[in-house]
Amino acid sequence: MAEYNPNYLDFEQSLLKIEDKINTLSNSTDKNESTLSQISKLKENFESETIKIFKNLSDWQISQLARHPLRPYTLDYIEHLFTDFTELHGDRMYGDDPAIITGIAKIDNLDFMFIGHQKGRDAKEKVHRNFGMPKPEGYRKAHRIMQLAEKFNLPLVTFIDTPGAYPGIDAESRNQSQAIAQNLYTMSNLKVPIISIIIGEGGSGGALAIGIGDKIAMLEYSIYSVISPEGCASILWKDAKKAATAAEALCITSSKLLNFNLIDSIIPEPVGGAHRDYVAMSSALKINLTNMLEEVKLKNINDLILQRKNKIEDYGDYNVDENS
């Protein structure tokens, strides 16, 4: 039996056993027709089993996928997606925050300013990037890029992937909440088109701080929430182990948020999730991103800002039963 592999989530472990068989046969020195036939059948089995597993994922399983250790991060998409990228550093007040990547970007003939969260892949990088949790200097760096976008009349694109803004005492002492609030105000009134895409985990104000957009999209297996399922479970039931129940109640998946009109579109992922095929995921993201950019660029900026404000005001919309 295949050993437990942390790169395969609990509900994916059956796939690991099939993949181990494929690798064993592929590495065999005796590759006859029978062996090649077995490999072919196992690959078909792997694909069909993957489709079966991913056909009925729970909200908690999707939450796990959004945090998958091999999921593409912002820098991966920059490498596979952008034609050109010049990174810009620093907030001009305190320092540079590696949890936020900013710069001038290009996809084919489309130029834009870019902001994105960046998590770390290994232990060293996770510490360097602070696990994708920005501090005030990160959001102030993002704010500087927003102002540059307006100054040079370039669209703004943001990639969201964070558990939330860093809650440490050093961040609070440098006015974390003020930095987030300033970004929310600026993005609401920014005189350029804004595209925001949740590529993994969109957590609380840390996500919203770069998430006010004219078009808001989510990758199929990403999540967007005011609080993590574990945090919600800890508050409501004093038990983080009830995260699966909390995930269901929070309605944090792309399909549910689209149904509530809190996002505009869902970008499909390859079978098995974005981490299984960076190239295919980048291709789908490119098509959707360029289409959204072309669409918003055609609109009058004053109309765009008005629509943006109306969208924000419609969040939390509800119906009142006059008979109650």
C-alpha positions in Angstrom: 0.0 0.0 0.0 1.2 3.5 -0.9 2.6 5.6 2.0 0.7 8.7 3.0 1.8 11.6 0.9 1.1 15.2 2.2 1.0 16.5 -1.3 -2.1 14.3 -1.7 -5.1 15.5 0.4 -7.0 12.9 2.4 -9.7 12.5 -0.2 -7.0 12.0 -2.9 -5.0 9.2 -1.3 -6.6 6.6 -3.6 -5.0 8.4 -6.6 -1.6 8.1 -4.9 -1.7 4.3 -5.0 -2.5 4.4 -8.8 0.3 6.9 -9.5 2.8 4.7 -7.5 1.9 1.8 -9.8 2.3 3.9 -12.9 5.7 5.1 -11.7 6.9 1.6 -10.8 6.0 0.3 -14.2 7.4 3.4 -16.0 10.7 2.9 -14.2 10.9 -0.8 -15.0 13.8 -1.9 -17.3 11.6 -4.5 -18.9 9.1 -2.3 -20.9 7.3 -4.8 -23.2 3.8 -4.4 -24.8 2.1 -5.8 -21.7 3.8 -3.3 -19.4 2.9 -0.4 -21.7 -0.7 -1.7 -21.9 -0.9 -1.8 -18.1 0.5 1.8 -17.9 -2.1 3.0 -20.4 -5.0 1.3 -18.4 -3.7 2.7 -15.1 -3.6 6.3 -16.6 -7.1 5.9 -17.8 -8.1 4.6 -14.3 -6.3 7.6 -12.7 -8.2 10.0 -14.9 -11.6 8.4 -14.3 -11.0 8.2 -10.5 -9.9 11.8 -10.4 -13.1 12.9 -12.2 -15.2 10.8 -9.8 -13.6 12.3 -6.7 -13.8 15.9 -7.9 -17.4 15.6 -9.1 -18.9 15.9 -5.6 -16.4 17.8 -3.4 -17.6 19.2 -0.1 -17.0 22.8 0.8 -14.3 21.7 3.3 -12.5 19.6 0.6 -12.5 22.7 -1.7 -11.1 24.7 1.2 -8.3 22.2 1.4 -7.7 22.4 -2.3 -7.5 26.2 -2.1 -4.5 25.7 0.3 -2.9 22.8 -1.5 0.9 22.9 -0.9 1.5 22.5 -4.7 -1.1 25.0 -5.8 0.3 27.7 -8.2 1.1 31.0 -6.4 1.3 34.5 -7.8 5.0 34.2 -8.8 4.1 30.9 -10.7 1.4 32.7 -12.7 3.8 35.6 -13.4 6.3 33.1 -14.8 3.7 31.2 -16.9 1.3 34.0 -17.8 2.9 37.4 -18.1 4.8 38.4 -21.2 6.8 40.9 -19.2 7.0 41.9 -15.5 9.0 44.6 -13.7 8.7 44.2 -9.9 8.4 47.4 -7.8 9.4 47.3 -4.1 8.7 49.3 -0.9 6.0 51.5 0.5 8.3 54.6 0.8 7.4 54.8 4.5 8.7 51.8 6.3 10.0 49.0 4.1 9.2 46.3 1.6 6.8 43.4 2.4 7.6 40.1 0.5 4.0 38.9 1.2 2.9 41.4 -1.5 4.2 41.3 -5.1 3.7 44.5 -7.1 4.9 45.8 -10.5 4.3 46.8 -14.1 3.0 43.8 -16.1 2.2 42.9 -19.7 0.2 40.1 -21.3 0.7 40.2 -25.1 -0.3 43.8 -26.0 -2.1 44.5 -22.7 -0.2 46.7 -20.2 -1.4 47.0 -16.6 -0.3 47.5 -13.0 -0.2 44.4 -10.8 -0.6 43.5 -7.1 -0.7 40.0 -5.7 -0.3 38.0 -2.5 2.6 35.5 -2.4 2.8 32.5 -0.1 6.0 30.5 0.4 6.6 27.1 -1.0 9.2 25.7 1.4 9.9 26.5 5.1 12.4 29.2 4.4 10.3 31.0 1.8 7.2 30.7 4.0 9.0 32.6 6.8 10.3 35.1 4.2 6.8 35.7 2.8 5.2 35.5 6.2 2.9 32.7 4.9 1.3 35.2 2.5 0.0 37.4 5.4 0.9 41.1 4.6 1.8 43.7 7.1 0.9 47.4 6.8 3.9 48.1 4.6 2.6 45.5 2.2 -0.7 47.2 1.8 0.9 50.6 1.6 3.1 49.3 -1.1 -0.1 48.1 -2.9 -1.6 51.5 -2.3 1.4 53.2 -4.0 0.8 50.9 -7.0 -2.9 51.9 -7.1 -1.9 55.5 -7.3 0.7 54.8 -10.1 -2.0 52.9 -12.0 -4.2 56.0 -12.0 -1.3 58.3 -12.7 -0.3 56.4 -15.9 -3.9 55.5 -16.8 -3.2 51.7 -16.6 -5.7 49.1 -15.6 -5.1 47.4 -12.2 -5.0 43.6 -11.8 -4.9 41.9 -8.4 -4.3 38.2 -7.5 -5.7 37.3 -4.1 -4.2 34.4 -2.1 -3.9 35.0 1.7 -5.2 33.6 5.0 -5.6 37.2 6.0 -3.7 40.3 7.0 -1.0 39.6 9.6 -2.5 40.1 13.1 0.8 40.5 15.0 1.5 43.3 17.5 4.2 44.8 15.1 1.6 45.1 12.3 -1.0 46.6 14.7 1.6 49.1 16.0 2.1 50.3 12.4 -1.7 50.8 11.9 -2.7 47.6 10.0 -6.4 48.5 10.0 -5.7 52.0 8.7 -3.6 50.7 5.8 -6.4 48.3 4.8 -9.1 51.0 5.2 -7.1 53.4 3.0 -6.8 50.7 0.3 -10.6 50.1 0.4 -11.3 53.8 0.0 -8.8 54.3 -2.8 -9.9 51.2 -4.8 -13.5 52.3 -4.5 -12.7 55.6 -6.3 -9.8 54.6 -8.5 -10.1 56.1 -12.0 -8.9 53.0 -13.8 -10.5 49.6 -14.5 -9.8 47.0 -11.8 -9.8 43.2 -12.2 -9.5 41.1 -9.0 -9.0 37.3 -9.1 -9.0 34.9 -6.1 -6.4 32.3 -7.1 -6.4 30.4 -3.8 -7.4 31.6 -0.4 -9.2 34.9 0.0 -9.2 35.6 3.8 -11.0 38.5 5.4 -9.8 42.1 5.2 -6.4 40.9 4.1 -8.1 39.8 0.8 -10.5 42.8 0.6 -7.6 45.2 0.8 -6.7 44.5 -2.8 -10.1 43.0 -3.8 -12.4 45.9 -4.7 -12.8 45.4 -8.5 -15.0 46.1 -11.5 -14.7 42.4 -12.3 -14.2 39.9 -9.5 -13.4 36.3 -10.5 -12.5 33.1 -8.6 -10.6 30.0 -9.7 -12.9 27.0 -9.5 -11.4 25.6 -6.3 -10.6 28.8 -4.5 -12.4 30.2 -1.4 -13.4 33.7 -0.3 -14.5 34.3 3.3 -14.7 36.7 6.1 -13.0 34.2 8.4 -11.4 30.8 7.9 -13.5 27.7 8.6 -11.2 26.8 11.5 -11.5 30.3 13.0 -15.3 30.2 12.6 -15.5 26.8 14.3 -13.3 27.9 17.2 -15.6 30.9 17.8 -19.0 29.2 17.4 -18.3 25.8 18.8 -15.0 26.2 20.6 -13.7 23.4 18.5 -11.6 23.9 15.3 -12.2 20.3 14.4 -15.7 21.4 13.3 -14.1 23.3 10.4 -16.0 21.2 7.8 -19.3 22.2 9.3 -18.3 25.8 9.4 -17.1 25.7 5.8 -20.5 24.5 4.7 -22.3 27.2 6.7 -20.0 30.1 5.5 -20.8 29.5 1.8 -17.2 30.3 0.8 -16.9 28.4 -2.5 -16.9 29.9 -6.0 -20.2 28.4 -7.1 -22.1 29.6 -4.0 -20.5 33.1 -4.1 -21.5 33.4 -7.8 -25.0 32.4 -6.9 -25.1 35.2 -4.3 -23.8 37.7 -6.9 -20.7 38.4 -4.8 -18.4 37.5 -7.7 -18.8 37.9 -11.4 -17.3 34.7 -12.9 -15.6 31.4 -12.2 -12.4 30.4 -14.0 -12.4 26.6 -14.5 -9.4 24.5 -13.3 -7.9 21.4 -14.8 -9.2 18.0 -13.7 -7.8 17.5 -10.2 -7.1 21.1 -9.5 -4.7 23.9 -10.6 -1.7 22.1 -9.1 -2.0 19.2 -11.5 -1.3 21.3 -14.6 0.3 24.8 -14.3 0.3 25.3 -18.0 -3.4 24.5 -18.6 -4.4 26.6 -15.5 -2.3 29.6 -16.7 -3.8 29.3 -20.2 -7.4 29.4 -18.8 -6.5 32.3 -16.5 -4.9 34.2 -19.4 -8.0 33.8 -21.6 -10.4 34.9 -18.8 -8.2 37.8 -17.6 -7.6 39.3 -21.1 -11.3 39.0 -21.9 -12.2 40.9 -18.6 -9.6 43.5 -19.3 -10.8 44.1 -22.8 -14.4 44.3 -21.5 -13.8 46.9 -18.8 -11.5 49.0 -20.9 -14.4 49.8 -23.3 -16.5 51.4 -20.5 -16.5 55.0 -19.6 -14.5 55.4 -16.4 -17.2 57.4 -14.6 -19.8 54.8 -15.4 -17.3 52.1 -14.2 -16.8 53.8 -10.8 -20.6 54.2 -10.4 -21.1 50.5 -11.2 -18.3 49.6 -8.8 -19.9 51.6 -5.9 -23.3 50.1 -6.7 -21.8 46.6 -6.6 -20.3 47.3 -3.1 -23.6 48.7 -1.8 -25.4 45.6 -3.0 -23.2 43.3 -0.9 -25.4 41.8 1.9 -28.6 42.6 0.0 -31.7 40.9 1.5 -35.5 40.7 1.1 -37.9 41.6 3.9 -41.1 39.7 4.3 -43.8 42.3 4.7 -46.1 39.8 6.4 -43.6 39.0 9.2 
